[in-house]
């Protein structure tokens, strides 16, 4: 299967390494950043310089490919999806942006090719888990989805390091959030809904952020009383971010906020991804609760050091591409994350990265595929 991968950043690099390792995919990485492409070329991964913001140039570059994987920032998702449709290739992306997802659904209407946005960690894997848990109940009362991409060793006042797209981070802190309350879909404010919990002896806080629910509000409408998604951070983070965004009005100066965070908050590859989903409802006449939790740490995969957010994000989109290639998923039109069977995802060679498989085991499974 011939894959065009647009985006040579950290996530794009991880996707390229994972897919190449299997031998089942012929991957070419597109980007306009010559330096990033040279780094991949040095590792034996074919590249092509293409302006990701130029839909026509991208359409022409896609000729001869079977599918396009988009690892660019959320604000380019619609442009890239439009180019994919014009070129007649399948489309997968990692966007968390609600408006971009609605636009991509419109693009997918009547298409003979598949369009599957939100294929990362959250939205993405978290929605697959939540939908699977919800299906186990005769009557679903509450589904809570909590995800954190956190530094393993926090040292600053924010108790946070940059581990993924800063544009995506700011977007989810500033955009309204979907939720279901008392059986009705509502919009709630980001950074609100603060709660505290502990897991494995560590204290965390969680609060509303945008995009993590994907299309679950629509899928579970009329079937659940309460549904929400919150980002997990160490205690104190939300208060400082709310001060920056609201009191200092940085929410209206995203470029300034982006520059500030890049200048003051260091990146780290020593991170941990926390996945925590609970579902409560009636089963066999009893009120019961099911819980799904994972902690994924940074490690070497396929001989390459990867952060936890690289592993979980790249692993998710690769698993879904694999399941699509195998015919497990629909082959055309708009595909929701909750259409992915959790059991099939976790059994997949890439999905096993979520199960804490050893590095050696993962590499062997990929090479044997």
N, C-alpha and C positions, 0 to 999 in steps of 0.2 A: 504494500500500500504506500503510495507516494504522498508524503506529508509536507506541506509548507507550514513552517512555524514562524510567526511574526512576533518579534520581541526577543532581543538578545541579552536581556537583563538576567538577574540571578534566577528567577523562576524559569525563564526561557532556556537558560543554560541547563538547568536540571531536567527539564522535559526532554531536551535534545539528547542528553546522556542516557536517560532511562529508555527512550525509544530506540536509540541506536544499539544499545546493549542486547536487545532481543534478537536483532537480525531480521525482524518481521516488517520493519518500516524503513523506507528510504526518506530520510529527513533532510530538508534544506532550510536553513534559518535565514529569514529576511529581517533587515533592520537598516536604518540610515546611519547608524553609529559605526563608522569604519573601525575604530579601535575595538569595540565589542566584538565585531565580526572577525577581526584578526585573531582575537583570543580563542575563538571557537575553531577557526581554521587551523590554528596551531595544534589543536587537539584532534584533528582529523574529521571535523564536522563541516560539511559543505555549507557555504553561505552565499547570499546574494544581497547586494546593496539596493534597497527599495525604500522609497519615501512612504512611510505608513500612513501619512495624512493625505496622500494622493490616491483617491479611489480608482482612478483610471489606470495609473501606473501599476497599482497592485493587481487590478483585474488582468492586465496583460501578463504580469509576472506569474499569475496563477495557472496559466494555460499548461495542461499536461499533468496537473496535480489532482489527487482524489479528494483531499480534505485540507482545510486550513485550521490551524490551532492559533488562537489569538492570545498572546501573553503581554499585550500592551495595556496602558492605563485605561480606565473605564471610559474616559471622554472620547476615545477613538473607536469604541466598540461598534457604534452604528455605521461609521464610515467603512470599517473593515468588513462588517457583515454584509453591507451593500455590495462591496467588491466581490465577496464570495458568491453571492447570488448571481451577479452578472457573469462571473466566470464559470458558474455551474459546478461548484465544489461544496462538499459538506463543511459545516462550520461549528467550531467549539470555542468557547472562551471562558474567562475567569471573572467577568464583571460582577461587582456587587451593586451596581447602580440600578435602581428600580425603573427609572425612565428609559434607560438604554435597553433593559430587558423587554419592556413593553414594545419598544420600537422594533426590536429584533423579532418579536412574535409576529408583528405586522409584516415584516420582510419575509418571514417563513410561510405566510399564507399561500396555499396552492403551490408550494415549491415541491419539486420532485427530489430535492436534496434535504438532508437533515440540518436543523439549526438548534444547537444545544448550548445556551449560555449558562453562566453561573456554575461552572464545573470544578470549582476549587474546594476549599475547606468549608467556608461559610460566606456566602451560600455555596451549596454543593453537598459535601459529605454529611454535614449536620442535618440537612433536610432529608437525606436518605434514611438516616437513623431515626429521626423523629417520626417520619411517616410509617416506618416499619413498626415502631413501638405502638403508634396509635392504632394500627390495624389489629392489634392483639386484643382489643377491648370491644365488648358489645356496646358500651356507652363510654365515650371519652370525656372526661371532665377537664383535664388540664394537661398541657404539654409545655414544658419549659426547656428552652435550648440555650446553652451557655458555652461559649468558646473563648479561649484566651490564647494569644500568641505573645508569650512573655519572656523577658530575660531570665535566664536561670539564676543569675547573680545580680540582682538589682542594687544599684549604689546611689543613684541620684534622687532628688526630691520627688520627681514624677514616678520613681520606681519603674522605669520603662526605658527600653532601648528600641531603636528602629530595627524592625526585623522584616518588614515587607514594604510595599508601595506606600510612600508618604502621601501621594495623591488619594489613594484609596482610604487611607487612615483618616485624613481630614474630611473626606466626603461622608464617611459613615458617622463621624462625630457631628456633622452639620445638617444632614438631611432628615426630614421626618421619617418616622419608623412605623411600619404596619404592625398591627397586633389584633387579636380577637379578645374582646371583653364581653362577658355575659352573652356569648353567642353571636355578637355583631363585630364586623371588621371595623377597626378604628385606626386613626392616625395618632401616634403619641410622639412626644418630643424626645429628641436625642439627649443623652446624659441624664434623663430622669429615670424614675423607677429604681432608685439605688437600693441594693440589698447586699447583705454580707453572708458568707458561708465559709466553711472550712472543709478541706479535703486532704487526707493523708497528713493531718497535722499542720497544714499551711492555711493561713487566713487569706481570703480573697474578697473582693467586692465585684459587683456586676451592675450594669446599667444599660439602658436602651441605646442601641446603635442601629443604623439603617442598613437594610439590604440582606441581612442574614437569613431571613425567612424564605427568600426566594419566592416561589409561587405557592407556598403552603397555605397561606390565608385563603386563597381561592380554592385549592384542592380540599381543604378541611372545613370550608364554610358550611355551617349547618350540622357539623359532625362533632364539634368540640366547643366547650364553654369558654375556655381560656387557652390562648396560644401566644407565646412571646419569645423573642430572641434578645439576648443581652451579651455584650462583650465582658469578658472577665479581666480584671486588673488587680494588682496589689492594692491594699487599702491606702487611700489618700490621693490616688491618681485622678479620680473623677473630679474632686473638689478643685484641684489646680487647673485642670483642663476647662472646667466651667468658668473659672476666673479669667482665663485667657480668652475663651470664646465669647463669653457674655459680658463680663465686667469691662474687659479691655477691648471689646468689640472686634476681636480678630476673626470672628466668623464671617465678617464682611470684607476681610482682606486676606483671602486664602493664599495669595502669593507671598504676602508678608509673613503669614503664619508658617508657610512651608519653608521660607528662608530662615526663620527663627529656629524652627525645630532642627533643620539640617545643621545649623551653626552650633546649636547647644546640646542636642541629644545624639550621642554616638550610636552607630549601628553595632550590632553584635551577631555573631553566628552561634553563640552559646545560648540557645533559647530552648524553650519547652512549649509545646502546644497542648493545651488542656481542652478536652471535649467532655461535656457533662450534659446529658439529656435525661429528663424524667418525664414519665407519662403516668397519669393517674386516671382510673376509671373503674367501671363495673365489669367483672368477669365471673361467670358462674354464680351470680347473685351476691358477690362480695366486692367491696371497695378495696382495690389493690393498686400498688405502684410498681412500675418497672423502671430500672435505671440502667443507662449505658454510659460508661466512662472510660476514657483513655488518656494516657499521658505519653506523648511522643517527644523524644529528645534528639538533638543534633547528633549526627554520626556520619561515617563514610558509607556511601552507597555507590556501587559500581566503580569503586576505586576513587571516588570523588567526594571530598568533604561537603556535606550539605547541612544547612540549618534545619531545624524542625519545621519551620514554615515552608521551606523549599520542599522538603520531603512530603509533607501533607498536601500542599497545593499541587505540585507537579505529579505526585502519585495519584491524586484524585482524577485529574484530567486524563492522564495516561490510562488509568483503569477504565474510565468511561469510553475512551476511544477504543480500547481493546474489546469491551463488551459490545460496542457498536459493530466493530469488524466481525465479531463472532455471531451477529444476528440476535443478540439478547435484547437489544433496544430497537425501537422503531427505526425504519430506514429513510423516512422522509418527514418533512414538516417540523413543527416546534416540539421539542422534547423537554419535559420537565425533569428536574432532578429526582423527584419522588417516583418517577417511572423506573428508576434503577433499583433492582432487588438488592437489599442489603446483603443477603447471603452470597449472592453472586459477586458483589463488589469485594467483600472480605476474602472470598476464595480466589479472586483474581491475583495474578502475579504482582501487579502493582498495588492492589488493594491490601495485600499482606503487609505492606509498609505500615499500615495502621494497627497491625496486630503485634508490633514490637518484635518482628522476626529479626534474627541476627543479620548483620551486614553480609557475612559469608553466605548465609542461607538465601538471602534475597538475590545476591549476585548469581548463585548457582541456579536458582529457579528461573531467572531472566535468561541466562545463557542456554538453559536446557529447553526453553520454549520453542 
